[in-house]
Amino acid sequence: MNQLDVIQSLGEDVVLLTRPDNWLAQRKLAISGQLSILAEELRALENATKIKRKMQDKNLVAVKHWKDTDGLPDEVIEIMELPEAVTLLAKDEHSYDSRGQINVWKSDGYDTETARQLRIS
């Protein structure tokens, strides 16, 4: 392998040839750890997307709210039908930003206006 081949094969990364082997090994290990974390996050995102599509087919949403457990408020996420979720957020004095959750559902394609009207009737 001639010098030009080495430089061309590494391109801008040719500077790595000037680093100690120990540094290269440590950097490789650090990046491998980051890649594992990113791969795990990607799997979680793909799984959540798949589940949300199935929920949307059934007009279900995930609702983040407070629920009393043994007299103490507890943060929970529940899956329920959209009209029920809108009703819950309207009643829940400790709810998170209910308008924010409703806006998320709207951006996901849910008919939140009809759900509000169903809640009223």
DSSP file (Angstrom, degrees, kcal/mol; ACC not computed):
  #  RESIDUE AA STRUCTURE BP1 BP2  ACC     N-H-->O    O-->H-N    N-H-->O    O-->H-N    TCO  KAPPA ALPHA  PHI   PSI    X-CA   Y-CA   Z-CA
    1    1 A M              0   0    0      0, 0.0     2,-0.1     0, 0.0     0, 0.0   0.000 360.0 360.0 360.0 123.3    0.0    0.0    0.0
    2    2 A N     >  -     0   0    0      1,-0.1     4,-1.9     4,-0.0     3,-0.2  -0.420 360.0-102.8 -90.1 169.4    1.6    3.3   -1.1
    3    3 A Q  H  > S+     0   0    0      1,-0.2     4,-2.3     2,-0.2     5,-0.2   0.865 119.7  52.5 -59.1 -41.5    1.3    6.6    0.7
    4    4 A L  H  > S+     0   0    0      1,-0.2     4,-2.6     2,-0.2    -1,-0.2   0.887 107.6  52.5 -64.0 -40.0   -1.3    8.0   -1.7
    5    5 A D  H  > S+     0   0    0     -3,-0.2     4,-2.4     2,-0.2    -1,-0.2   0.901 110.1  49.1 -61.9 -41.5   -3.5    5.0   -1.3
    6    6 A V  H  X S+     0   0    0     -4,-1.9     4,-1.7     2,-0.2     5,-0.2   0.943 113.3  45.6 -63.4 -48.8   -3.4    5.4    2.5
    7    7 A I  H  X S+     0   0    0     -4,-2.3     4,-2.1     1,-0.2    -2,-0.2   0.906 115.2  47.3 -62.8 -42.9   -4.3    9.1    2.3
    8    8 A Q  H  < S+     0   0    0     -4,-2.6    -1,-0.2     1,-0.2    -2,-0.2   0.879 109.8  52.8 -68.0 -37.4   -7.1    8.5   -0.2
    9    9 A S  H  < S+     0   0    0     -4,-2.4    -1,-0.2     1,-0.2    -2,-0.2   0.832 119.3  34.5 -69.8 -30.9   -8.6    5.6    1.8
   10   10 A L  H >< S+     0   0    0     -4,-1.7     3,-2.3     1,-0.2    -2,-0.2   0.700  85.5 178.1 -94.7 -22.6   -8.8    7.7    5.0
   11   11 A G  G >< S-     0   0    0     -4,-2.1     3,-1.7     1,-0.3    -1,-0.2  -0.319  73.3  -2.7  58.0-131.3   -9.5   11.1    3.4
   12   12 A E  G >  S+     0   0    0      1,-0.3     3,-0.7     2,-0.1    -1,-0.3   0.695 130.2  68.1 -65.9 -17.3  -10.0   13.7    6.1
   13   13 A D  G X   +     0   0    0     -3,-2.3     3,-2.2     1,-0.2     4,-0.3   0.362  65.0 104.1 -84.3   6.7   -9.6   11.1    8.7
   14   14 A V  G X   +     0   0    0     -3,-1.7     3,-1.8     1,-0.3     4,-0.2   0.775  66.0  73.3 -58.1 -25.8   -5.9   10.6    7.8
   15   15 A V  G X  S+     0   0    0     -3,-0.7     3,-2.0     1,-0.3    -1,-0.3   0.758  79.6  74.2 -60.3 -24.0   -5.1   12.6   11.0
   16   16 A L  G X  S+     0   0    0     -3,-2.2     3,-1.5     1,-0.3    -1,-0.3   0.772  81.9  69.1 -61.8 -24.1   -6.1    9.5   13.0
   17   17 A L  G <  S+     0   0    0     -3,-1.8    -1,-0.3    -4,-0.3    -2,-0.2   0.699  94.0  57.1 -66.5 -17.4   -2.8    7.9   11.9
   18   18 A T  G <  S+     0   0    0     -3,-2.0    -1,-0.3    -4,-0.2    -2,-0.2   0.497  89.7  94.7 -91.0  -3.9   -1.1   10.4   14.1
   19   19 A R  S <  S-     0   0    0     -3,-1.5     2,-0.0    -4,-0.2    -3,-0.0  -0.575  84.3-101.7 -88.2 150.6   -3.0    9.3   17.2
   20   20 A P     >  -     0   0    0      0, 0.0     4,-2.3     0, 0.0     5,-0.2  -0.353  27.7-118.5 -66.9 150.6   -1.7    6.7   19.7
   21   21 A D  H  > S+     0   0    0      1,-0.2     4,-2.6     2,-0.2     5,-0.2   0.882 115.2  55.5 -55.2 -40.6   -3.1    3.2   19.5
   22   22 A N  H  > S+     0   0    0      1,-0.2     4,-2.5     2,-0.2    -1,-0.2   0.908 107.7  48.0 -61.7 -43.1   -4.4    3.5   23.0
   23   23 A W  H  > S+     0   0    0      2,-0.2     4,-2.9     1,-0.2     5,-0.2   0.927 111.5  50.3 -63.0 -45.2   -6.4    6.7   22.1
   24   24 A L  H  X S+     0   0    0     -4,-2.3     4,-2.4     1,-0.2    -2,-0.2   0.910 111.9  48.0 -59.5 -43.3   -7.8    5.0   19.0
   25   25 A A  H  X S+     0   0    0     -4,-2.6     4,-2.2     2,-0.2    -1,-0.2   0.915 113.6  46.6 -65.4 -43.2   -8.9    2.0   21.1
   26   26 A Q  H  X S+     0   0    0     -4,-2.5     4,-2.4     2,-0.2    -2,-0.2   0.909 113.6  48.4 -65.4 -41.8  -10.5    4.1   23.7
   27   27 A R  H  X S+     0   0    0     -4,-2.9     4,-2.6     2,-0.2     5,-0.2   0.903 110.7  51.4 -65.0 -40.8  -12.3    6.3   21.2
   28   28 A K  H  X S+     0   0    0     -4,-2.4     4,-2.4    -5,-0.2    -1,-0.2   0.909 110.9  48.5 -61.4 -42.9  -13.5    3.2   19.3
   29   29 A L  H  X S+     0   0    0     -4,-2.2     4,-2.0     2,-0.2    -2,-0.2   0.908 111.8  49.0 -64.0 -43.2  -14.9    1.8   22.6
   30   30 A A  H  X S+     0   0    0     -4,-2.4     4,-2.0     1,-0.2    -2,-0.2   0.924 113.2  46.1 -63.3 -44.8  -16.6    5.1   23.4
   31   31 A I  H  X S+     0   0    0     -4,-2.6     4,-2.7     1,-0.2    -1,-0.2   0.886 109.5  54.8 -67.6 -38.0  -18.2    5.4   20.0
   32   32 A S  H  X S+     0   0    0     -4,-2.4     4,-2.1    -5,-0.2    -1,-0.2   0.898 108.0  50.1 -60.8 -39.8  -19.3    1.8   20.1
   33   33 A G  H  X S+     0   0    0     -4,-2.0     4,-2.0     2,-0.2    -1,-0.2   0.908 110.6  49.0 -64.0 -41.9  -21.1    2.5   23.4
   34   34 A Q  H  X S+     0   0    0     -4,-2.0     4,-2.7     1,-0.2    -2,-0.2   0.900 109.5  52.4 -64.1 -40.5  -22.8    5.5   21.9
   35   35 A L  H  X S+     0   0    0     -4,-2.7     4,-2.7     2,-0.2    -1,-0.2   0.889 107.5  51.9 -63.4 -38.6  -23.9    3.5   18.9
   36   36 A S  H  X S+     0   0    0     -4,-2.1     4,-2.1     2,-0.2    -1,-0.2   0.919 111.2  47.3 -62.7 -43.0  -25.4    0.8   21.1
   37   37 A I  H  X S+     0   0    0     -4,-2.0     4,-2.4     2,-0.2    -2,-0.2   0.925 113.5  47.8 -63.9 -44.7  -27.3    3.5   23.0
   38   38 A L  H  X S+     0   0    0     -4,-2.7     4,-2.6     1,-0.2    -2,-0.2   0.888 110.3  51.8 -64.2 -39.2  -28.5    5.1   19.7
   39   39 A A  H  X S+     0   0    0     -4,-2.7     4,-2.3     2,-0.2    -1,-0.2   0.897 110.4  49.1 -64.5 -39.4  -29.5    1.7   18.3
   40   40 A E  H  X S+     0   0    0     -4,-2.1     4,-2.1     2,-0.2    -2,-0.2   0.911 111.9  48.3 -65.2 -42.9  -31.6    1.0   21.4
   41   41 A E  H  X S+     0   0    0     -4,-2.4     4,-2.4     2,-0.2    -2,-0.2   0.900 110.3  52.0 -63.5 -40.6  -33.2    4.4   21.2
   42   42 A L  H  X S+     0   0    0     -4,-2.6     4,-2.7     2,-0.2    -2,-0.2   0.913 108.4  50.6 -62.8 -43.1  -34.0    3.8   17.5
   43   43 A R  H  X S+     0   0    0     -4,-2.3     4,-2.4     1,-0.2    -1,-0.2   0.911 110.8  49.7 -59.9 -42.4  -35.6    0.4   18.3
   44   44 A A  H  X S+     0   0    0     -4,-2.1     4,-2.6     2,-0.2    -2,-0.2   0.908 111.5  48.4 -63.8 -42.2  -37.7    2.1   20.9
   45   45 A L  H  X S+     0   0    0     -4,-2.4     4,-2.4     2,-0.2    -2,-0.2   0.912 112.4  48.2 -64.7 -43.0  -38.8    4.8   18.5
   46   46 A E  H  X S+     0   0    0     -4,-2.7     4,-2.2     2,-0.2    -2,-0.2   0.907 113.0  48.5 -63.5 -41.2  -39.6    2.3   15.8
   47   47 A N  H  X S+     0   0    0     -4,-2.4     4,-2.5     2,-0.2    -2,-0.2   0.915 111.4  49.3 -64.9 -44.1  -41.6    0.2   18.3
   48   48 A A  H  X S+     0   0    0     -4,-2.6     4,-2.8     1,-0.2    -2,-0.2   0.897 110.6  50.9 -62.9 -40.4  -43.5    3.3   19.6
   49   49 A T  H  X S+     0   0    0     -4,-2.4     4,-2.0     2,-0.2    -1,-0.2   0.921 111.0  48.3 -62.9 -43.7  -44.4    4.3   16.0
   50   50 A K  H  X S+     0   0    0     -4,-2.2     4,-1.6     2,-0.2    -2,-0.2   0.917 114.0  46.0 -63.1 -44.2  -45.7    0.9   15.2
   51   51 A I  H  X S+     0   0    0     -4,-2.5     4,-2.5     1,-0.2    -2,-0.2   0.907 110.1  53.6 -66.5 -42.3  -47.8    0.8   18.4
   52   52 A K  H  X S+     0   0    0     -4,-2.8     4,-2.8     1,-0.2    -1,-0.2   0.885 105.9  53.6 -61.6 -37.9  -49.1    4.3   17.8
   53   53 A R  H  X S+     0   0    0     -4,-2.0     4,-1.8     2,-0.2    -1,-0.2   0.924 110.1  47.1 -61.6 -43.4  -50.3    3.3   14.3
   54   54 A K  H  X S+     0   0    0     -4,-1.6     4,-0.8     1,-0.2    -2,-0.2   0.897 112.9  49.5 -64.8 -39.8  -52.2    0.4   15.7
   55   55 A M  H ><>S+     0   0    0     -4,-2.5     5,-2.7     1,-0.2     3,-1.0   0.911 107.7  53.9 -64.3 -42.2  -53.7    2.7   18.4
   56   56 A Q  H ><5S+     0   0    0     -4,-2.8     3,-1.3     1,-0.3    -1,-0.2   0.866 101.6  59.0 -62.2 -35.9  -54.7    5.2   15.8
   57   57 A D  H 3<5S+     0   0    0     -4,-1.8    -1,-0.3     1,-0.3    -2,-0.2   0.787 113.0  39.6 -61.6 -26.0  -56.6    2.5   13.8
   58   58 A K  T <<5S-     0   0    0     -3,-1.0    -1,-0.3    -4,-0.8    -2,-0.2   0.257 115.6-113.1-107.1  10.3  -58.7    2.0   17.0
   59   59 A N  T < 5 +     0   0    0     -3,-1.3    23,-2.1     1,-0.2     2,-0.3   0.853  68.6 146.0  59.4  37.9  -59.0    5.7   17.9
   60   60 A L  E   < -A   81   0A   0     -5,-2.7     2,-0.3    21,-0.2    21,-0.2  -0.792  26.7-173.0-105.0 148.5  -56.9    5.1   21.0
   61   61 A V  E     -A   80   0A   0     19,-2.9    19,-2.3    -2,-0.3     2,-0.5  -0.934  27.0-116.9-134.9 159.4  -54.5    7.6   22.6
   62   62 A A  E     -A   79   0A   0     -2,-0.3     2,-0.5    17,-0.2    17,-0.2  -0.872  31.8-160.9 -95.7 128.7  -51.9    7.6   25.4
   63   63 A V  E     -A   78   0A   0     15,-3.4    15,-2.4    -2,-0.5     2,-0.6  -0.948   8.0-155.9-117.2 125.1  -52.9   10.0   28.2
   64   64 A K  E     +A   77   0A   0     -2,-0.5    32,-0.7    13,-0.2     2,-0.3  -0.881  39.8 129.3 -98.4 120.6  -50.4   11.3   30.7
   65   65 A H  E     -A   76   0A   0     11,-2.3    11,-2.9    -2,-0.6     2,-0.4  -0.928  57.0 -87.2-157.4 178.2  -52.1   12.5   33.9
   66   66 A W  E     -A   75   0A   0     -2,-0.3     2,-0.4     9,-0.2     9,-0.2  -0.796  35.9-173.3 -98.4 140.4  -52.2   12.2   37.6
   67   67 A K  E     -A   74   0A   0      7,-2.5     7,-2.0    -2,-0.4     2,-0.5  -0.999  27.2-118.2-134.3 135.1  -54.2    9.4   39.3
   68   68 A D  E     -A   73   0A   0     -2,-0.4     2,-0.5     5,-0.2    -2,-0.0  -0.606  31.2-177.5 -75.9 124.5  -54.8    9.1   43.1
   69   69 A T  E >  S-A   72   0A   0      3,-3.4     3,-1.7    -2,-0.5    -2,-0.0  -0.971  74.4 -20.1-123.7 113.5  -53.3    5.9   44.4
   70   70 A D  T 3  S-     0   0    0     -2,-0.5    -1,-0.1     1,-0.3    -2,-0.0   0.875 129.0 -51.8  55.2  39.2  -53.9    5.2   48.1
   71   71 A G  T 3  S+     0   0    0      1,-0.2    -1,-0.3     0, 0.0    -3,-0.1   0.449 120.9 104.6  81.3   0.1  -54.6    8.9   48.6
   72   72 A L  E <  S-A   69   0A   0     -3,-1.7    -3,-3.4    -5,-0.1    -1,-0.2  -0.936  75.6-115.0-116.0 136.7  -51.4   10.0   46.9
   73   73 A P  E     -A   68   0A   0      0, 0.0     2,-0.4     0, 0.0    -5,-0.2  -0.468  34.8-170.9 -68.5 138.1  -51.2   11.5   43.4
   74   74 A D  E     -A   67   0A   0     -7,-2.0    -7,-2.5    -2,-0.2     2,-0.4  -0.997  23.9-122.5-133.7 133.4  -49.2    9.3   41.0
   75   75 A E  E     +A   66   0A   0     -2,-0.4     2,-0.3    -9,-0.2    -9,-0.2  -0.623  43.4 168.2 -76.5 125.2  -48.1   10.1   37.5
   76   76 A V  E     -A   65   0A   0    -11,-2.9   -11,-2.3    -2,-0.4     2,-0.5  -0.918  33.4-144.3-135.6 160.5  -49.5    7.6   35.0
   77   77 A I  E     -A   64   0A   0     -2,-0.3     2,-0.3   -13,-0.2   -13,-0.2  -0.995  26.6-178.5-123.3 123.1  -49.9    7.0   31.3
   78   78 A E  E     -A   63   0A   0    -15,-2.4   -15,-3.4    -2,-0.5     2,-0.5  -0.895  22.9-134.4-121.4 151.4  -53.0    5.2   30.3
   79   79 A I  E     +A   62   0A   0     -2,-0.3     2,-0.3   -17,-0.2   -17,-0.2  -0.914  42.3 143.7-104.9 128.6  -54.3    4.2   26.9
   80   80 A M  E     -A   61   0A   0    -19,-2.3   -19,-2.9    -2,-0.5     2,-0.1  -0.951  52.9 -71.9-154.3 170.0  -58.0    5.0   26.2
   81   81 A E  E  >  -A   60   0A   0     -2,-0.3     4,-2.3   -21,-0.2   -21,-0.2  -0.367  49.6-112.7 -67.9 150.4  -60.4    6.0   23.5
   82   82 A L  H  > S+     0   0    0    -23,-2.1     4,-2.6     1,-0.2     5,-0.2   0.893 113.7  49.6 -55.6 -49.6  -60.1    9.6   22.4
   83   83 A P  H  > S+     0   0    0      0, 0.0     4,-2.2     0, 0.0    -1,-0.2   0.907 112.7  49.0 -59.7 -38.7  -63.4   10.9   23.7
   84   84 A E  H  > S+     0   0    0      2,-0.2     4,-2.5     1,-0.2    -2,-0.2   0.893 111.0  50.6 -64.0 -39.8  -62.7    9.3   27.1
   85   85 A A  H  X S+     0   0    0     -4,-2.3     4,-2.5     2,-0.2     5,-0.2   0.910 109.4  49.6 -65.6 -43.1  -59.2   10.9   27.1
   86   86 A V  H  X S+     0   0    0     -4,-2.6     4,-1.8     1,-0.2    -1,-0.2   0.910 112.2  49.0 -62.7 -41.6  -60.6   14.4   26.3
   87   87 A T  H  X S+     0   0    0     -4,-2.2     4,-1.7    -5,-0.2    -2,-0.2   0.923 110.3  51.1 -62.3 -44.9  -63.2   14.0   29.1
   88   88 A L  H  X S+     0   0    0     -4,-2.5     4,-2.4     1,-0.2     3,-0.2   0.926 110.2  48.3 -59.8 -45.9  -60.4   12.9   31.6
   89   89 A L  H  < S+     0   0    0     -4,-2.5    -1,-0.2     1,-0.2    -2,-0.2   0.852 108.9  54.1 -65.7 -33.5  -58.2   15.9   30.8
   90   90 A A  H  < S+     0   0    0     -4,-1.8    -1,-0.2    -5,-0.2    -2,-0.2   0.849 117.1  37.4 -67.3 -33.3  -61.2   18.2   31.2
   91   91 A K  H  < S+     0   0    0     -4,-1.7     2,-0.9    -3,-0.2    -2,-0.2   0.771  93.5  94.8 -86.8 -29.3  -61.9   16.8   34.7
   92   92 A D    ><  -     0   0    0     -4,-2.4     3,-1.4    -5,-0.2    -1,-0.1  -0.522  49.1-173.8 -77.8 104.0  -58.3   16.3   35.9
   93   93 A E  T 3  S+     0   0    0     -2,-0.9    -1,-0.2     1,-0.3    -4,-0.0   0.727  87.5  47.9 -68.9 -20.7  -57.2   19.3   37.8
   94   94 A H  T 3  S+     0   0    0    -28,-0.2    -1,-0.3    -3,-0.0    -2,-0.1   0.258  85.6 132.2-100.7  11.3  -53.7   18.0   38.1
   95   95 A S    <   -     0   0    0     -3,-1.4     3,-0.2    -6,-0.2   -30,-0.2  -0.172  59.4-113.6 -65.7 156.5  -53.4   17.1   34.4
   96   96 A Y  S    S-     0   0    0    -32,-0.7     2,-1.3     1,-0.2     3,-0.1  -0.070  73.3 -41.4 -69.8-174.9  -50.4   18.0   32.4
   97   97 A D     >  -     0   0    0      1,-0.2     4,-2.1     2,-0.1    -1,-0.2  -0.306  65.1-173.9 -54.7  90.7  -50.8   20.5   29.7
   98   98 A S  H  > S+     0   0    0     -2,-1.3     4,-2.6     1,-0.2    -1,-0.2   0.876  82.3  53.3 -62.6 -37.8  -54.1   19.1   28.4
   99   99 A R  H  > S+     0   0    0      1,-0.2     4,-2.4     2,-0.2    -1,-0.2   0.886 107.6  53.0 -63.7 -36.4  -54.1   21.5   25.4
  100  100 A G  H  > S+     0   0    0      2,-0.2     4,-1.9     1,-0.2    -2,-0.2   0.915 109.7  47.1 -63.7 -43.3  -50.6   20.3   24.6
  101  101 A Q  H  X S+     0   0    0     -4,-2.1     4,-2.3     1,-0.2    -2,-0.2   0.920 112.3  49.8 -64.4 -42.6  -51.7   16.7   24.6
  102  102 A I  H  X S+     0   0    0     -4,-2.6     4,-2.4     1,-0.2    -2,-0.2   0.886 109.2  52.4 -64.1 -37.7  -54.8   17.5   22.5
  103  103 A N  H  X S+     0   0    0     -4,-2.4     4,-2.5     2,-0.2    -1,-0.2   0.869 107.6  52.3 -65.2 -35.8  -52.6   19.3   20.0
  104  104 A V  H  X S+     0   0    0     -4,-1.9     4,-1.5     2,-0.2    -2,-0.2   0.936 110.6  47.2 -63.7 -45.7  -50.3   16.3   19.8
  105  105 A W  H  <>S+     0   0    0     -4,-2.3     5,-2.5     1,-0.2     4,-0.3   0.904 111.6  51.3 -62.7 -39.9  -53.3   14.1   19.0
  106  106 A K  H ><5S+     0   0    0     -4,-2.4     3,-1.7     1,-0.2    -1,-0.2   0.925 108.9  50.1 -62.7 -44.1  -54.5   16.6   16.4
  107  107 A S  H 3<5S+     0   0    0     -4,-2.5    -1,-0.2     1,-0.3    -2,-0.2   0.774 105.7  58.1 -66.5 -24.2  -51.1   16.6   14.8
  108  108 A D  T 3<5S-     0   0    0     -4,-1.5    -1,-0.3    -5,-0.2    -2,-0.2   0.478 127.7 -99.8 -82.2  -2.8  -51.3   12.8   14.7
  109  109 A G  T < 5S+     0   0    0     -3,-1.7    -3,-0.2     1,-0.3    -2,-0.1   0.523  72.5 146.0 101.0   6.0  -54.5   13.1   12.7
  110  110 A Y      < -     0   0    0     -5,-2.5     2,-1.4    -6,-0.2    -1,-0.3  -0.475  55.2-121.7 -75.5 149.3  -57.1   12.5   15.4
  111  111 A D     >  +     0   0    0      1,-0.2     4,-1.7    -2,-0.1     5,-0.1  -0.677  41.6 167.2 -89.6  82.3  -60.5   14.3   15.1
  112  112 A T  H  >  +     0   0    0     -2,-1.4     4,-2.2     1,-0.2    -1,-0.2   0.808  69.1  59.9 -71.1 -29.8  -60.2   16.1   18.5
  113  113 A E  H  > S+     0   0    0      2,-0.2     4,-2.1     1,-0.2    -1,-0.2   0.934 107.0  45.5 -65.4 -45.1  -63.1   18.5   17.7
  114  114 A T  H  > S+     0   0    0      1,-0.2     4,-2.6     2,-0.2    -1,-0.2   0.898 111.1  54.5 -63.5 -39.3  -65.6   15.6   17.3
  115  115 A A  H  X S+     0   0    0     -4,-1.7     4,-1.7     1,-0.2    -1,-0.2   0.885 107.6  49.9 -62.4 -38.0  -64.2   14.0   20.5
  116  116 A R  H  X S+     0   0    0     -4,-2.2     4,-1.8     2,-0.2    -1,-0.2   0.907 110.8  49.2 -65.4 -41.4  -64.8   17.3   22.4
  117  117 A Q  H  X S+     0   0    0     -4,-2.1     4,-1.9     1,-0.2    -2,-0.2   0.886 109.7  51.2 -66.7 -37.6  -68.4   17.4   21.1
  118  118 A L  H  < S+     0   0    0     -4,-2.6    -1,-0.2     1,-0.2    -2,-0.2   0.856 108.0  54.2 -64.7 -33.8  -68.9   13.7   22.1
  119  119 A R  H  < S+     0   0    0     -4,-1.7    -2,-0.2    -5,-0.2    -1,-0.2   0.891 108.4  48.5 -66.5 -39.1  -67.6   14.6   25.5
  120  120 A I  H  <        0   0    0     -4,-1.8    -2,-0.2     1,-0.2    -1,-0.2   0.875 360.0 360.0 -70.1 -38.1  -70.2   17.5   25.9
  121  121 A S     <        0   0    0     -4,-1.9    -1,-0.2    -5,-0.1    -2,-0.2   0.484 360.0 360.0 -77.5 360.0  -73.2   15.3   24.8
